[in-house]
Amino acid sequence: MIMQNESATALRRQARIDGMVTMREDAWNKTKQGITTVEEVNRRTRVDEPLIMPSETPIIIPHTAGEVMAAAGAER
């Protein structure tokens, strides 16, 4: 794809199809597991990171502890 001069969006899309997990997504998973905090995720990862899923359905990344808990299915 690089040799064919594909766009960054096309490269990201193919990487997602191939199973790539972004640093921010991995960090949110670690938040759900209690390994890190929401504050650390927001401090150390890009909020504007483009999220392109294989289905091309946009994902909403939670930005507050309450949103993370709700996304994880926990009561506030």
PDB file with one MODEL, atoms N, CA, C and O in Angstrom:
MODEL        1
ATOM      1  N   MET A   1       0.814  -1.192   0.000  1.00  0.00           N
ATOM      2  CA  MET A   1       0.000   0.000   0.000  1.00  0.00           C
ATOM      3  C   MET A   1       0.863   1.264   0.000  1.00  0.00           C
ATOM      4  O   MET A   1       0.528   2.253  -0.651  1.00  0.00           O
ATOM      5  N   ILE A   2       1.958   1.221   0.724  1.00  0.00           N
ATOM      6  CA  ILE A   2       2.846   2.381   0.760  1.00  0.00           C
ATOM      7  C   ILE A   2       3.451   2.603  -0.616  1.00  0.00           C
ATOM      8  O   ILE A   2       3.521   3.733  -1.098  1.00  0.00           O
ATOM      9  N   MET A   3       3.886   1.522  -1.242  1.00  0.00           N
ATOM     10  CA  MET A   3       4.480   1.633  -2.571  1.00  0.00           C
ATOM     11  C   MET A   3       3.461   2.128  -3.599  1.00  0.00           C
ATOM     12  O   MET A   3       3.832   2.707  -4.620  1.00  0.00           O
ATOM     13  N   GLN A   4       2.185   1.898  -3.324  1.00  0.00           N
ATOM     14  CA  GLN A   4       1.125   2.352  -4.227  1.00  0.00           C
ATOM     15  C   GLN A   4       0.669   3.765  -3.880  1.00  0.00           C
ATOM     16  O   GLN A   4      -0.282   4.285  -4.464  1.00  0.00           O
ATOM     17  N   ASN A   5       1.367   4.384  -2.912  1.00  0.00           N
ATOM     18  CA  ASN A   5       1.080   5.762  -2.515  1.00  0.00           C
ATOM     19  C   ASN A   5      -0.333   5.937  -1.961  1.00  0.00           C
ATOM     20  O   ASN A   5      -0.985   6.948  -2.220  1.00  0.00           O
ATOM     21  N   GLU A   6      -0.804   4.943  -1.193  1.00  0.00           N
ATOM     22  CA  GLU A   6      -2.133   5.026  -0.583  1.00  0.00           C
ATOM     23  C   GLU A   6      -2.149   6.128   0.473  1.00  0.00           C
ATOM     24  O   GLU A   6      -1.106   6.487   1.019  1.00  0.00           O
ATOM     25  N   SER A   7      -3.314   6.652   0.750  1.00  0.00           N
ATOM     26  CA  SER A   7      -3.458   7.715   1.749  1.00  0.00           C
ATOM     27  C   SER A   7      -3.283   7.149   3.160  1.00  0.00           C
ATOM     28  O   SER A   7      -3.389   5.943   3.378  1.00  0.00           O
ATOM     29  N   ALA A   8      -3.015   8.041   4.103  1.00  0.00           N
ATOM     30  CA  ALA A   8      -2.888   7.642   5.508  1.00  0.00           C
ATOM     31  C   ALA A   8      -4.191   7.016   5.995  1.00  0.00           C
ATOM     32  O   ALA A   8      -4.170   6.061   6.771  1.00  0.00           O
ATOM     33  N   THR A   9      -5.307   7.543   5.549  1.00  0.00           N
ATOM     34  CA  THR A   9      -6.611   6.993   5.938  1.00  0.00           C
ATOM     35  C   THR A   9      -6.759   5.561   5.445  1.00  0.00           C
ATOM     36  O   THR A   9      -7.237   4.699   6.181  1.00  0.00           O
ATOM     37  N   ALA A  10      -6.358   5.303   4.218  1.00  0.00           N
ATOM     38  CA  ALA A  10      -6.440   3.947   3.669  1.00  0.00           C
ATOM     39  C   ALA A  10      -5.517   2.998   4.427  1.00  0.00           C
ATOM     40  O   ALA A  10      -5.882   1.852   4.685  1.00  0.00           O
ATOM     41  N   LEU A  11      -4.324   3.468   4.784  1.00  0.00           N
ATOM     42  CA  LEU A  11      -3.390   2.638   5.558  1.00  0.00           C
ATOM     43  C   LEU A  11      -3.969   2.311   6.928  1.00  0.00           C
ATOM     44  O   LEU A  11      -3.913   1.164   7.372  1.00  0.00           O
ATOM     45  N   ARG A  12      -4.532   3.331   7.608  1.00  0.00           N
ATOM     46  CA  ARG A  12      -5.144   3.110   8.922  1.00  0.00           C
ATOM     47  C   ARG A  12      -6.306   2.117   8.821  1.00  0.00           C
ATOM     48  O   ARG A  12      -6.437   1.211   9.644  1.00  0.00           O
ATOM     49  N   ARG A  13      -7.131   2.304   7.813  1.00  0.00           N
ATOM     50  CA  ARG A  13      -8.287   1.415   7.632  1.00  0.00           C
ATOM     51  C   ARG A  13      -7.816  -0.028   7.470  1.00  0.00           C
ATOM     52  O   ARG A  13      -8.371  -0.934   8.093  1.00  0.00           O
ATOM     53  N   GLN A  14      -6.800  -0.249   6.641  1.00  0.00           N
ATOM     54  CA  GLN A  14      -6.305  -1.607   6.433  1.00  0.00           C
ATOM     55  C   GLN A  14      -5.670  -2.154   7.706  1.00  0.00           C
ATOM     56  O   GLN A  14      -5.835  -3.332   8.025  1.00  0.00           O
ATOM     57  N   ALA A  15      -4.953  -1.317   8.428  1.00  0.00           N
ATOM     58  CA  ALA A  15      -4.359  -1.757   9.695  1.00  0.00           C
ATOM     59  C   ALA A  15      -5.450  -2.201  10.663  1.00  0.00           C
ATOM     60  O   ALA A  15      -5.288  -3.206  11.356  1.00  0.00           O
ATOM     61  N   ARG A  16      -6.570  -1.457  10.720  1.00  0.00           N
ATOM     62  CA  ARG A  16      -7.691  -1.820  11.591  1.00  0.00           C
ATOM     63  C   ARG A  16      -8.298  -3.148  11.161  1.00  0.00           C
ATOM     64  O   ARG A  16      -8.600  -3.999  11.998  1.00  0.00           O
ATOM     65  N   ILE A  17      -8.473  -3.323   9.867  1.00  0.00           N
ATOM     66  CA  ILE A  17      -9.015  -4.581   9.349  1.00  0.00           C
ATOM     67  C   ILE A  17      -8.102  -5.733   9.746  1.00  0.00           C
ATOM     68  O   ILE A  17      -8.568  -6.832  10.046  1.00  0.00           O
ATOM     69  N   ASP A  18      -6.791  -5.472   9.744  1.00  0.00           N
ATOM     70  CA  ASP A  18      -5.807  -6.493  10.097  1.00  0.00           C
ATOM     71  C   ASP A  18      -5.655  -6.683  11.598  1.00  0.00           C
ATOM     72  O   ASP A  18      -4.850  -7.506  12.034  1.00  0.00           O
ATOM     73  N   GLY A  19      -6.422  -5.929  12.408  1.00  0.00           N
ATOM     74  CA  GLY A  19      -6.429  -6.153  13.851  1.00  0.00           C
ATOM     75  C   GLY A  19      -5.677  -5.155  14.698  1.00  0.00           C
ATOM     76  O   GLY A  19      -5.521  -5.379  15.899  1.00  0.00           O
ATOM     77  N   MET A  20      -5.205  -4.066  14.128  1.00  0.00           N
ATOM     78  CA  MET A  20      -4.471  -3.078  14.909  1.00  0.00           C
ATOM     79  C   MET A  20      -5.366  -2.446  15.981  1.00  0.00           C
ATOM     80  O   MET A  20      -6.524  -2.115  15.728  1.00  0.00           O
ATOM     81  N   VAL A  21      -4.807  -2.290  17.169  1.00  0.00           N
ATOM     82  CA  VAL A  21      -5.451  -1.570  18.262  1.00  0.00           C
ATOM     83  C   VAL A  21      -4.583  -0.352  18.531  1.00  0.00           C
ATOM     84  O   VAL A  21      -3.369  -0.477  18.685  1.00  0.00           O
ATOM     85  N   THR A  22      -5.195   0.822  18.589  1.00  0.00           N
ATOM     86  CA  THR A  22      -4.416   2.036  18.824  1.00  0.00           C
ATOM     87  C   THR A  22      -3.978   2.118  20.281  1.00  0.00           C
ATOM     88  O   THR A  22      -4.523   1.431  21.144  1.00  0.00           O
ATOM     89  N   MET A  23      -2.999   2.957  20.539  1.00  0.00           N
ATOM     90  CA  MET A  23      -2.537   3.153  21.918  1.00  0.00           C
ATOM     91  C   MET A  23      -3.678   3.641  22.803  1.00  0.00           C
ATOM     92  O   MET A  23      -3.821   3.186  23.937  1.00  0.00           O
ATOM     93  N   ARG A  24      -4.491   4.567  22.292  1.00  0.00           N
ATOM     94  CA  ARG A  24      -5.588   5.110  23.090  1.00  0.00           C
ATOM     95  C   ARG A  24      -6.625   4.030  23.403  1.00  0.00           C
ATOM     96  O   ARG A  24      -7.106   3.950  24.533  1.00  0.00           O
ATOM     97  N   GLU A  25      -6.968   3.210  22.432  1.00  0.00           N
ATOM     98  CA  GLU A  25      -7.916   2.121  22.684  1.00  0.00           C
ATOM     99  C   GLU A  25      -7.353   1.130  23.695  1.00  0.00           C
ATOM    100  O   GLU A  25      -8.068   0.678  24.590  1.00  0.00           O
ATOM    101  N   ASP A  26      -6.080   0.792  23.556  1.00  0.00           N
ATOM    102  CA  ASP A  26      -5.446  -0.113  24.504  1.00  0.00           C
ATOM    103  C   ASP A  26      -5.451   0.493  25.904  1.00  0.00           C
ATOM    104  O   ASP A  26      -5.675  -0.203  26.894  1.00  0.00           O
ATOM    105  N   ALA A  27      -5.201   1.795  25.972  1.00  0.00           N
ATOM    106  CA  ALA A  27      -5.219   2.482  27.266  1.00  0.00           C
ATOM    107  C   ALA A  27      -6.613   2.440  27.884  1.00  0.00           C
ATOM    108  O   ALA A  27      -6.742   2.220  29.088  1.00  0.00           O
ATOM    109  N   TRP A  28      -7.672   2.649  27.075  1.00  0.00           N
ATOM    110  CA  TRP A  28      -9.036   2.572  27.618  1.00  0.00           C
ATOM    111  C   TRP A  28      -9.327   1.167  28.114  1.00  0.00           C
ATOM    112  O   TRP A  28      -9.986   1.005  29.141  1.00  0.00           O
ATOM    113  N   ASN A  29      -8.852   0.150  27.411  1.00  0.00           N
ATOM    114  CA  ASN A  29      -9.032  -1.223  27.885  1.00  0.00           C
ATOM    115  C   ASN A  29      -8.337  -1.418  29.226  1.00  0.00           C
ATOM    116  O   ASN A  29      -8.871  -2.088  30.110  1.00  0.00           O
ATOM    117  N   LYS A  30      -7.158  -0.842  29.382  1.00  0.00           N
ATOM    118  CA  LYS A  30      -6.434  -0.941  30.654  1.00  0.00           C
ATOM    119  C   LYS A  30      -7.156  -0.175  31.764  1.00  0.00           C
ATOM    120  O   LYS A  30      -7.073  -0.555  32.931  1.00  0.00           O
ATOM    121  N   THR A  31      -7.860   0.897  31.409  1.00  0.00           N
ATOM    122  CA  THR A  31      -8.662   1.631  32.389  1.00  0.00           C
ATOM    123  C   THR A  31      -9.783   0.737  32.900  1.00  0.00           C
ATOM    124  O   THR A  31     -10.035   0.681  34.104  1.00  0.00           O
ATOM    125  N   LYS A  32     -10.447   0.044  32.000  1.00  0.00           N
ATOM    126  CA  LYS A  32     -11.537  -0.864  32.388  1.00  0.00           C
ATOM    127  C   LYS A  32     -11.032  -1.979  33.298  1.00  0.00           C
ATOM    128  O   LYS A  32     -11.765  -2.465  34.159  1.00  0.00           O
ATOM    129  N   GLN A  33      -9.766  -2.385  33.102  1.00  0.00           N
ATOM    130  CA  GLN A  33      -9.169  -3.451  33.911  1.00  0.00           C
ATOM    131  C   GLN A  33      -8.602  -2.933  35.228  1.00  0.00           C
ATOM    132  O   GLN A  33      -8.170  -3.719  36.070  1.00  0.00           O
ATOM    133  N   GLY A  34      -8.602  -1.612  35.410  1.00  0.00           N
ATOM    134  CA  GLY A  34      -8.064  -1.025  36.634  1.00  0.00           C
ATOM    135  C   GLY A  34      -6.557  -0.867  36.628  1.00  0.00           C
ATOM    136  O   GLY A  34      -5.966  -0.610  37.677  1.00  0.00           O
ATOM    137  N   ILE A  35      -5.917  -1.014  35.476  1.00  0.00           N
ATOM    138  CA  ILE A  35      -4.460  -0.928  35.372  1.00  0.00           C
ATOM    139  C   ILE A  35      -3.986   0.518  35.322  1.00  0.00           C
ATOM    140  O   ILE A  35      -2.895   0.832  35.797  1.00  0.00           O
ATOM    141  N   THR A  36      -4.803   1.401  34.747  1.00  0.00           N
ATOM    142  CA  THR A  36      -4.443   2.814  34.639  1.00  0.00           C
ATOM    143  C   THR A  36      -5.674   3.663  34.905  1.00  0.00           C
ATOM    144  O   THR A  36      -6.749   3.132  35.184  1.00  0.00           O
ATOM    145  N   THR A  37      -5.523   4.968  34.821  1.00  0.00           N
ATOM    146  CA  THR A  37      -6.625   5.883  35.124  1.00  0.00           C
ATOM    147  C   THR A  37      -7.042   6.667  33.886  1.00  0.00           C
ATOM    148  O   THR A  37      -6.298   6.762  32.910  1.00  0.00           O
ATOM    149  N   VAL A  38      -8.238   7.223  33.948  1.00  0.00           N
ATOM    150  CA  VAL A  38      -8.739   8.074  32.870  1.00  0.00           C
ATOM    151  C   VAL A  38      -7.808   9.261  32.681  1.00  0.00           C
ATOM    152  O   VAL A  38      -7.500   9.648  31.554  1.00  0.00           O
ATOM    153  N   GLU A  39      -7.365   9.832  33.789  1.00  0.00           N
ATOM    154  CA  GLU A  39      -6.473  10.990  33.718  1.00  0.00           C
ATOM    155  C   GLU A  39      -5.182  10.650  32.985  1.00  0.00           C
ATOM    156  O   GLU A  39      -4.698  11.441  32.175  1.00  0.00           O
ATOM    157  N   GLU A  40      -4.629   9.487  33.265  1.00  0.00           N
ATOM    158  CA  GLU A  40      -3.392   9.071  32.598  1.00  0.00           C
ATOM    159  C   GLU A  40      -3.618   8.858  31.101  1.00  0.00           C
ATOM    160  O   GLU A  40      -2.779   9.235  30.283  1.00  0.00           O
ATOM    161  N   VAL A  41      -4.740   8.259  30.752  1.00  0.00           N
ATOM    162  CA  VAL A  41      -5.058   8.059  29.335  1.00  0.00           C
ATOM    163  C   VAL A  41      -5.132   9.403  28.628  1.00  0.00           C
ATOM    164  O   VAL A  41      -4.547   9.579  27.559  1.00  0.00           O
ATOM    165  N   ASN A  42      -5.847  10.349  29.219  1.00  0.00           N
ATOM    166  CA  ASN A  42      -5.989  11.668  28.596  1.00  0.00           C
ATOM    167  C   ASN A  42      -4.670  12.425  28.548  1.00  0.00           C
ATOM    168  O   ASN A  42      -4.424  13.198  27.622  1.00  0.00           O
ATOM    169  N   ARG A  43      -3.828  12.201  29.541  1.00  0.00           N
ATOM    170  CA  ARG A  43      -2.542  12.899  29.591  1.00  0.00           C
ATOM    171  C   ARG A  43      -1.548  12.337  28.571  1.00  0.00           C
ATOM    172  O   ARG A  43      -0.750  13.089  28.011  1.00  0.00           O
ATOM    173  N   ARG A  44      -1.586  11.047  28.329  1.00  0.00           N
ATOM    174  CA  ARG A  44      -0.538  10.384  27.545  1.00  0.00           C
ATOM    175  C   ARG A  44      -0.922   9.972  26.129  1.00  0.00           C
ATOM    176  O   ARG A  44      -0.068   9.510  25.373  1.00  0.00           O
ATOM    177  N   THR A  45      -2.184  10.128  25.757  1.00  0.00           N
ATOM    178  CA  THR A  45      -2.583   9.747  24.401  1.00  0.00           C
ATOM    179  C   THR A  45      -3.260  10.915  23.708  1.00  0.00           C
ATOM    180  O   THR A  45      -3.727  11.853  24.354  1.00  0.00           O
ATOM    181  N   ARG A  46      -3.307  10.847  22.396  1.00  0.00           N
ATOM    182  CA  ARG A  46      -3.908  11.922  21.600  1.00  0.00           C
ATOM    183  C   ARG A  46      -5.424  11.813  21.612  1.00  0.00           C
ATOM    184  O   ARG A  46      -5.986  10.783  21.241  1.00  0.00           O
ATOM    185  N   VAL A  47      -6.076  12.877  22.038  1.00  0.00           N
ATOM    186  CA  VAL A  47      -7.536  12.902  22.054  1.00  0.00           C
ATOM    187  C   VAL A  47      -8.084  12.919  20.635  1.00  0.00           C
ATOM    188  O   VAL A  47      -9.157  12.375  20.374  1.00  0.00           O
ATOM    189  N   ASP A  48      -7.355  13.541  19.723  1.00  0.00           N
ATOM    190  CA  ASP A  48      -7.839  13.661  18.347  1.00  0.00           C
ATOM    191  C   ASP A  48      -7.438  12.482  17.468  1.00  0.00           C
ATOM    192  O   ASP A  48      -7.534  12.561  16.244  1.00  0.00           O
ATOM    193  N   GLU A  49      -6.989  11.389  18.084  1.00  0.00           N
ATOM    194  CA  GLU A  49      -6.580  10.217  17.318  1.00  0.00           C
ATOM    195  C   GLU A  49      -7.741   9.723  16.464  1.00  0.00           C
ATOM    196  O   GLU A  49      -8.820   9.459  16.993  1.00  0.00           O
ATOM    197  N   PRO A  50      -7.545   9.594  15.170  1.00  0.00           N
ATOM    198  CA  PRO A  50      -8.646   9.129  14.324  1.00  0.00           C
ATOM    199  C   PRO A  50      -8.944   7.664  14.592  1.00  0.00           C
ATOM    200  O   PRO A  50      -8.033   6.841  14.685  1.00  0.00           O
ATOM    201  N   LEU A  51     -10.202   7.351  14.713  1.00  0.00           N
ATOM    202  CA  LEU A  51     -10.607   5.977  14.956  1.00  0.00           C
ATOM    203  C   LEU A  51     -11.350   5.471  13.731  1.00  0.00           C
ATOM    204  O   LEU A  51     -12.463   5.910  13.442  1.00  0.00           O
ATOM    205  N   ILE A  52     -10.737   4.562  13.027  1.00  0.00           N
ATOM    206  CA  ILE A  52     -11.351   4.015  11.826  1.00  0.00           C
ATOM    207  C   ILE A  52     -11.473   2.513  12.024  1.00  0.00           C
ATOM    208  O   ILE A  52     -10.478   1.788  12.018  1.00  0.00           O
ATOM    209  N   MET A  53     -12.671   2.070  12.193  1.00  0.00           N
ATOM    210  CA  MET A  53     -12.927   0.657  12.402  1.00  0.00           C
ATOM    211  C   MET A  53     -13.125  -0.019  11.051  1.00  0.00           C
ATOM    212  O   MET A  53     -13.477   0.636  10.069  1.00  0.00           O
ATOM    213  N   PRO A  54     -12.897  -1.329  11.002  1.00  0.00           N
ATOM    214  CA  PRO A  54     -13.128  -2.042   9.751  1.00  0.00           C
ATOM    215  C   PRO A  54     -14.537  -1.810   9.210  1.00  0.00           C
ATOM    216  O   PRO A  54     -14.738  -1.771   7.996  1.00  0.00           O
ATOM    217  N   SER A  55     -15.502  -1.658  10.098  1.00  0.00           N
ATOM    218  CA  SER A  55     -16.879  -1.425   9.664  1.00  0.00           C
ATOM    219  C   SER A  55     -17.089   0.018   9.242  1.00  0.00           C
ATOM    220  O   SER A  55     -18.137   0.364   8.696  1.00  0.00           O
ATOM    221  N   GLU A  56     -16.086   0.870   9.496  1.00  0.00           N
ATOM    222  CA  GLU A  56     -16.131   2.297   9.218  1.00  0.00           C
ATOM    223  C   GLU A  56     -17.210   3.003  10.029  1.00  0.00           C
ATOM    224  O   GLU A  56     -17.647   4.096   9.670  1.00  0.00           O
ATOM    225  N   THR A  57     -17.639   2.374  11.127  1.00  0.00           N
ATOM    226  CA  THR A  57     -18.588   2.995  12.035  1.00  0.00           C
ATOM    227  C   THR A  57     -17.799   3.796  13.047  1.00  0.00           C
ATOM    228  O   THR A  57     -16.893   3.253  13.678  1.00  0.00           O
ATOM    229  N   PRO A  58     -18.114   5.081  13.225  1.00  0.00           N
ATOM    230  CA  PRO A  58     -17.351   5.878  14.182  1.00  0.00           C
ATOM    231  C   PRO A  58     -17.524   5.367  15.604  1.00  0.00           C
ATOM    232  O   PRO A  58     -18.576   4.841  15.969  1.00  0.00           O
ATOM    233  N   ILE A  59     -16.488   5.530  16.389  1.00  0.00           N
ATOM    234  CA  ILE A  59     -16.504   5.137  17.794  1.00  0.00           C
ATOM    235  C   ILE A  59     -16.450   6.402  18.626  1.00  0.00           C
ATOM    236  O   ILE A  59     -15.739   7.347  18.285  1.00  0.00           O
ATOM    237  N   ILE A  60     -17.195   6.421  19.711  1.00  0.00           N
ATOM    238  CA  ILE A  60     -17.133   7.538  20.638  1.00  0.00           C
ATOM    239  C   ILE A  60     -16.243   7.105  21.796  1.00  0.00           C
ATOM    240  O   ILE A  60     -16.552   6.141  22.496  1.00  0.00           O
ATOM    241  N   ILE A  61     -15.148   7.813  21.993  1.00  0.00           N
ATOM    242  CA  ILE A  61     -14.240   7.515  23.096  1.00  0.00           C
ATOM    243  C   ILE A  61     -14.670   8.353  24.295  1.00  0.00           C
ATOM    244  O   ILE A  61     -14.792   9.573  24.181  1.00  0.00           O
ATOM    245  N   PRO A  62     -14.901   7.716  25.443  1.00  0.00           N
ATOM    246  CA  PRO A  62     -15.294   8.479  26.627  1.00  0.00           C
ATOM    247  C   PRO A  62     -14.141   9.340  27.124  1.00  0.00           C
ATOM    248  O   PRO A  62     -12.979   8.944  27.037  1.00  0.00           O
ATOM    249  N   HIS A  63     -14.468  10.515  27.644  1.00  0.00           N
ATOM    250  CA  HIS A  63     -13.446  11.429  28.130  1.00  0.00           C
ATOM    251  C   HIS A  63     -13.512  11.660  29.632  1.00  0.00           C
ATOM    252  O   HIS A  63     -12.631  12.316  30.186  1.00  0.00           O
ATOM    253  N   THR A  64     -14.524  11.143  30.300  1.00  0.00           N
ATOM    254  CA  THR A  64     -14.634  11.324  31.743  1.00  0.00           C
ATOM    255  C   THR A  64     -14.732   9.970  32.413  1.00  0.00           C
ATOM    256  O   THR A  64     -15.056   8.968  31.776  1.00  0.00           O
ATOM    257  N   ALA A  65     -14.451   9.950  33.700  1.00  0.00           N
ATOM    258  CA  ALA A  65     -14.521   8.699  34.454  1.00  0.00           C
ATOM    259  C   ALA A  65     -15.929   8.118  34.390  1.00  0.00           C
ATOM    260  O   ALA A  65     -16.095   6.906  34.247  1.00  0.00           O
ATOM    261  N   GLY A  66     -16.949   8.980  34.497  1.00  0.00           N
ATOM    262  CA  GLY A  66     -18.332   8.508  34.426  1.00  0.00           C
ATOM    263  C   GLY A  66     -18.649   7.866  33.095  1.00  0.00           C
ATOM    264  O   GLY A  66     -19.341   6.849  33.039  1.00  0.00           O
ATOM    265  N   GLU A  67     -18.148   8.455  32.022  1.00  0.00           N
ATOM    266  CA  GLU A  67     -18.382   7.887  30.696  1.00  0.00           C
ATOM    267  C   GLU A  67     -17.674   6.549  30.542  1.00  0.00           C
ATOM    268  O   GLU A  67     -18.205   5.633  29.913  1.00  0.00           O
ATOM    269  N   VAL A  68     -16.471   6.429  31.117  1.00  0.00           N
ATOM    270  CA  VAL A  68     -15.741   5.156  31.062  1.00  0.00           C
ATOM    271  C   VAL A  68     -16.513   4.093  31.819  1.00  0.00           C
ATOM    272  O   VAL A  68     -16.664   2.969  31.339  1.00  0.00           O
ATOM    273  N   MET A  69     -17.005   4.445  33.008  1.00  0.00           N
ATOM    274  CA  MET A  69     -17.765   3.486  33.813  1.00  0.00           C
ATOM    275  C   MET A  69     -19.039   3.070  33.074  1.00  0.00           C
ATOM    276  O   MET A  69     -19.392   1.890  33.059  1.00  0.00           O
ATOM    277  N   ALA A  70     -19.726   4.035  32.462  1.00  0.00           N
ATOM    278  CA  ALA A  70     -20.946   3.721  31.719  1.00  0.00           C
ATOM    279  C   ALA A  70     -20.631   2.809  30.540  1.00  0.00           C
ATOM    280  O   ALA A  70     -21.370   1.863  30.268  1.00  0.00           O
ATOM    281  N   ALA A  71     -19.532   3.093  29.838  1.00  0.00           N
ATOM    282  CA  ALA A  71     -19.133   2.267  28.695  1.00  0.00           C
ATOM    283  C   ALA A  71     -18.798   0.851  29.139  1.00  0.00           C
ATOM    284  O   ALA A  71     -18.999  -0.107  28.391  1.00  0.00           O
ATOM    285  N   ALA A  72     -18.284   0.722  30.363  1.00  0.00           N
ATOM    286  CA  ALA A  72     -17.923  -0.589  30.895  1.00  0.00           C
ATOM    287  C   ALA A  72     -19.135  -1.311  31.479  1.00  0.00           C
ATOM    288  O   ALA A  72     -19.047  -2.484  31.840  1.00  0.00           O
ATOM    289  N   GLY A  73     -20.279  -0.601  31.572  1.00  0.00           N
ATOM    290  CA  GLY A  73     -21.492  -1.221  32.091  1.00  0.00           C
ATOM    291  C   GLY A  73     -21.618  -1.141  33.595  1.00  0.00           C
ATOM    292  O   GLY A  73     -22.482  -1.801  34.173  1.00  0.00           O
ATOM    293  N   ALA A  74     -20.779  -0.348  34.249  1.00  0.00           N
ATOM    294  CA  ALA A  74     -20.826  -0.219  35.706  1.00  0.00           C
ATOM    295  C   ALA A  74     -21.784   0.896  36.100  1.00  0.00           C
ATOM    296  O   ALA A  74     -22.027   1.833  35.340  1.00  0.00           O
ATOM    297  N   GLU A  75     -22.321   0.768  37.309  1.00  0.00           N
ATOM    298  CA  GLU A  75     -23.173   1.834  37.831  1.00  0.00           C
ATOM    299  C   GLU A  75     -22.306   2.949  38.356  1.00  0.00           C
ATOM    300  O   GLU A  75     -21.189   2.720  38.819  1.00  0.00           O
ATOM    301  N   ARG A  76     -22.828   4.165  38.280  1.00  0.00           N
ATOM    302  CA  ARG A  76     -22.081   5.329  38.762  1.00  0.00           C
ATOM    303  C   ARG A  76     -22.165   5.434  40.251  1.00  0.00           C
ATOM    304  O   ARG A  76     -21.596   6.354  40.838  1.00  0.00           O
TER     305      ARG A  76
ENDMDL
END
